[in-house]
Amino acid sequence: MKKSYDAIVIGGGPAGSATATFLAGSGLQVLLLEADRHPRHHIGESLLPASMPIMQELGISAALLHERFQAKHGARFYHPPTDRMATFEFDPSPGFTTPAFQVLREHLDALLLERARVAGAEVIEDARVEAVDENEGRVAVADGRTFEAGMVVDASGRRAIIASRRGSRRWLKDYGRVGIYSYLKNLPPHDNEDSRYITMYLFPGGWVWLIPLADGRTSVGVVYREVPTVHPPTGQSKERALFEHAMGDLPRLRQRLASAVATDSYRAIGDYSYAIEEKFGERFVLVGDAAGFLDPIFSSGVHLALSSARRASEGIVKKLRTGSDSGLRSYDNYMNVGFRVFQSFVDRFYNRSLVENLFFMENKPPHMHAAITRILAGHVWDGDNPVLKLLGVPSGAAV
């Protein structure tokens, strides 16, 4: 087996698989190391319209996505104090005429990993990376094998192997602290439009997501800003107790859940928001969650992962072929802008000014509604969007 490559990609999630696909498609010798074996479970099931052109570049057609996944036509936010629903319908954008999708990540991630193989990347699963020397381009796997490359791409997700080793991860503590979720069947719809949207129910201590899936189940999760104290009854897990605790503030949702049945155990994820400023070096690049992750309220994770893969791969090819860092500097600036826009949106969501002043504004001007919708659809690099100006992103900052 060959041990030296142009690039080694650590991680076979959306960012890693997409980066490997783009790099291999550019003629580079690429090795992708995935710690698990696909399909494997992962949360983060709601895609954004702005990601769909990247999917098509990766060879995943809209027809295939329609065949396998639930179409997503927009996002809704339910405000219990006023019993109001704010709906943001995703209108077609230039070059994009299909909706986004709600996916089971084990299926989407396996599909993306296969695209990397088809593009020519060498893929090794069950290959957990234990050590990285990013200065020498050397990667060691748990079974003792060592590989070398001109560039190491860290797509290890929340492990963030290189950033953790370098101490460059900065935790963001003011957002959701823990998420509890499961998959429910027989969940009565809120209304006849339910399957078209991802819906968020807001309550004082956080929010709840409801994501309809193609197999008839609904992904339901509770996100808390501060973790409440619960005392589970005998036989009930702490995760289930935390999930049930939120329903005390959401009587309408609690009534809907009464006839639903969980098909999986209740899982927890916690302390997941962080920023990483140092996204590249002489022989390494960070992409996807390994380059930063935000609270999932606006479903930014997969979109930022795919966007980072496309932009970083351009910089890596230029670096390896010419020695110039200019493409990687452009990638760093591009991702910092996108991250900052989503972060500004999340900031204002958690202090509720975004919700009260924009989402549920009486007689909201049509141009403002359209501007919010474009951000929710993932168009966060449009520096002329009036909402971005309100958030403090200067005109022309997008690249």
Order of alpha helices (4+ residues) and beta strands (2+ residues): beta-alpha-beta-alpha-alpha-beta-beta-beta-beta-alpha-beta-beta-beta-beta-alpha-beta-beta-beta-beta-beta-alpha-alpha-beta-beta-beta-beta-beta-alpha-alpha-alpha-alpha
